[in-house]
Amino acid sequence: MKQSRPPTRWYDDMEAHHAALRAYFARTPRLAPRLKNWQEDLPPNQSVQTAPAKLIHVTEINDIWMELPRYQNIMWGCAWVGVITTALPFAFMASIALRILYDCLIEGNVRYFIVFLSLLIGSGLFMSSMFLLNLKMALYVPRDQPIRFNRARQKIYVFDYHRTWNPWAHWSASVRVFDWADVYGELAYDPDRYSQGYPLFCAVCKPGTHEVLERFELSRAMLNPEPQRRLWSFCCQYMQYKEADRTPLLPGRPDSWVPRASQRWPEEIERESSSAPGEEQE
């Protein structure tokens, strides 16, 4: 005779639910200081990886090094729209203002001349700043800021481009070099409207400790965290000289990235990051 299952009381389910919630929020990160919106510590890069290895994007990969792109979450077409919508109204307003200034001079109205001249200078500075900001975004900001993994040297090379909201300032690029042994993977959750999801971060720690010196983003936010876990698994297995499928999840480049060429690595870094020790190209 088939035994009937005892009925489940509703408060038993609630207690299990509350226990799961308490366990979830009681989790603590391995590294300190804590990553903002931390969600999960990924397996150490020297350990056995449990997630299947899978690239998301890849620029180039071979037996010595691989380069992963970090595409920027920027609407590049809007930069060109900004160039047009600031240049045309400014030209129209300037022509009217210059006509008014001319009339004030002819009529000898010095007070109105000073007022309109001040307004013209102020609006001209604002509009020219907006024009230059959009123009620099469209022409000079690299579409991706790549990361290069050199498993022969066990180092990673991180390209960063530093832009600000001040269009008159110099926007510079830099390259940071880290020992792979000091790098840990972390997942966060970004609630932002335009970049909502799970970004993958790399934390660089003081050798032999869990004290974070600095962090950088390896892969921008995705709605599902599983591709990020698989990307981290691939990076670790690649640096461990293990074989894995090199076909990326998303081949090619995003349409918003084309046709702008990527930023070039400095010549010295290019030679070092693409060769094994003692094999630097002349």
ZAMARGU-4260 file (C-alpha; in steps of 0.2 Angstrom, whole numbers, plus 5000, padded with zeros to 4 digits):
<rodrens>
0) 5000/5000/5000 | 5007/5017/4995 | 5011/5028/5010 | 5004/5045/5010 | 5016/5059/5012
5) 5013/5069/5028 | 5006/5087/5024 | 5019/5101/5025 | 5014/5115/5036 | 5015/5132/5029
10) 5027/5139/5043 | 5039/5125/5039 | 5042/5131/5022 | 5043/5149/5029 | 5056/5144/5041
15) 5066/5135/5028 | 5065/5151/5017 | 5070/5162/5031 | 5085/5150/5035 | 5091/5151/5017
20) 5089/5170/5017 | 5099/5171/5033 | 5113/5160/5026 | 5114/5170/5010 | 5116/5187/5019
25) 5128/5180/5031 | 5141/5176/5018 | 5157/5186/5019 | 5170/5189/5005 | 5187/5181/5006
30) 5196/5198/5002 | 5197/5214/5011 | 5192/5228/5009 | 5176/5222/5002 | 5170/5224/4984
35) 5155/5236/4982 | 5140/5225/4979 | 5150/5209/4981 | 5141/5193/4977 | 5153/5179/4976
40) 5171/5174/4977 | 5177/5164/4962 | 5189/5149/4964 | 5207/5154/4966 | 5217/5154/4950
45) 5229/5140/4954 | 5215/5128/4960 | 5205/5116/4950 | 5190/5125/4941 | 5173/5118/4943
50) 5164/5129/4930 | 5165/5124/4912 | 5178/5135/4903 | 5171/5147/4890 | 5177/5164/4883
55) 5164/5178/4880 | 5175/5189/4868 | 5192/5186/4862 | 5204/5197/4851 | 5218/5185/4849
60) 5224/5169/4857 | 5239/5158/4855 | 5250/5147/4865 | 5260/5161/4873 | 5247/5175/4876
65) 5229/5180/4873 | 5220/5197/4873 | 5202/5199/4879 | 5193/5215/4874 | 5184/5226/4887
70) 5171/5235/4876 | 5164/5251/4884 | 5146/5253/4888 | 5144/5269/4878 | 5132/5274/4865
75) 5145/5281/4852 | 5132/5287/4840 | 5125/5299/4853 | 5142/5307/4853 | 5141/5312/4835
80) 5123/5318/4838 | 5130/5329/4852 | 5143/5336/4840 | 5129/5341/4828 | 5116/5347/4841
85) 5129/5358/4849 | 5138/5365/4833 | 5122/5371/4824 | 5113/5380/4838 | 5128/5388/4843
90) 5132/5395/4825 | 5114/5401/4824 | 5114/5409/4841 | 5131/5417/4838 | 5125/5425/4822
95) 5110/5433/4830 | 5120/5439/4845 | 5134/5446/4834 | 5120/5456/4825 | 5113/5463/4841
100) 5130/5468/4847 | 5133/5477/4830 | 5117/5486/4832 | 5121/5491/4850 | 5138/5498/4844
105) 5130/5508/4830 | 5117/5515/4842 | 5130/5518/4856 | 5121/5508/4869 | 5136/5502/4879
110) 5125/5494/4893 | 5116/5482/4882 | 5133/5479/4872 | 5141/5473/4888 | 5126/5462/4893
115) 5125/5454/4877 | 5144/5452/4875 | 5144/5443/4892 | 5130/5432/4887 | 5139/5428/4871
120) 5155/5423/4880 | 5147/5413/4893 | 5136/5403/4881 | 5150/5401/4869 | 5161/5393/4882
125) 5148/5381/4887 | 5143/5376/4870 | 5161/5374/4864 | 5165/5364/4879 | 5150/5352/4875
130) 5155/5352/4857 | 5173/5347/4861 | 5168/5334/4874 | 5157/5325/4861 | 5170/5326/4848
135) 5184/5319/4859 | 5172/5305/4864 | 5168/5301/4846 | 5186/5302/4839 | 5198/5298/4853
140) 5191/5287/4866 | 5196/5269/4862 | 5181/5257/4860 | 5189/5244/4871 | 5202/5243/4884
145) 5210/5226/4882 | 5218/5214/4895 | 5232/5203/4889 | 5236/5187/4898 | 5254/5180/4895
150) 5255/5163/4902 | 5274/5161/4898 | 5278/5175/4910 | 5262/5172/4921 | 5258/5191/4920
155) 5243/5201/4915 | 5243/5218/4906 | 5228/5229/4909 | 5226/5244/4897 | 5216/5259/4904
160) 5210/5275/4896 | 5207/5289/4908 | 5193/5301/4902 | 5185/5315/4912 | 5170/5327/4910
165) 5182/5341/4907 | 5185/5342/4889 | 5200/5354/4890 | 5210/5342/4901 | 5222/5329/4894
170) 5214/5312/4893 | 5228/5299/4895 | 5231/5280/4894 | 5241/5269/4905 | 5246/5251/4907
175) 5246/5241/4923 | 5256/5225/4925 | 5252/5212/4938 | 5258/5194/4943 | 5244/5182/4939
180) 5247/5173/4956 | 5241/5188/4965 | 5225/5190/4956 | 5208/5184/4963 | 5191/5184/4954
185) 5175/5191/4961 | 5157/5194/4955 | 5147/5209/4960 | 5129/5214/4956 | 5127/5231/4948
190) 5109/5238/4950 | 5112/5252/4938 | 5098/5255/4925 | 5110/5255/4910 | 5123/5242/4916
195) 5112/5231/4926 | 5119/5213/4930 | 5134/5204/4936 | 5151/5211/4932 | 5167/5201/4934
200) 5181/5210/4944 | 5199/5205/4947 | 5207/5210/4964 | 5226/5211/4965 | 5232/5207/4982
205) 5248/5209/4992 | 5258/5193/4989 | 5253/5179/5000 | 5238/5188/5008 | 5220/5193/5005
210) 5223/5211/5007 | 5217/5220/4991 | 5229/5233/4983 | 5218/5237/4968 | 5204/5231/4957
215) 5199/5231/4939 | 5185/5225/4929 | 5188/5210/4918 | 5171/5209/4910 | 5156/5221/4911
220) 5140/5217/4918 | 5129/5202/4911 | 5112/5198/4916 | 5117/5180/4920 | 5132/5177/4931
225) 5136/5160/4923 | 5145/5166/4908 | 5156/5176/4920 | 5160/5161/4930 | 5165/5152/4914
230) 5176/5166/4908 | 5185/5166/4924 | 5187/5147/4923 | 5194/5149/4905 | 5207/5162/4910
235) 5213/5151/4925 | 5214/5135/4914 | 5223/5145/4900 | 5236/5151/4913 | 5238/5133/4919
240) 5242/5127/4902 | 5226/5117/4901 | 5217/5114/4885 | 5199/5122/4883 | 5188/5126/4869
245) 5194/5143/4862 | 5178/5147/4853 | 5170/5163/4861 | 5152/5164/4866 | 5150/5180/4856
250) 5162/5180/4841 | 5166/5196/4832 | 5164/5214/4838 | 5149/5224/4844 | 5141/5235/4830
255) 5144/5250/4841 | 5163/5246/4841 | 5165/5246/4822 | 5174/5253/4813 | 5185/5262/4826
260) 5202/5253/4829 | 5207/5248/4846 | 5220/5258/4856 | 5238/5252/4852 | 5249/5245/4866
265) 5265/5255/4870 | 5280/5247/4860 | 5289/5240/4875 | 5273/5233/4882 | 5269/5225/4866
270) 5285/5216/4864 | 5285/5210/4882 | 5267/5205/4883 | 5267/5195/4867 | 5283/5185/4870
275) 5290/5172/4882 | 5305/5177/4893 | 5321/5179/4883 | 5311/5180/4867 | 5307/5198/4865
280) 5306/5204/4848 | 5318/5217/4842
</rodrens>
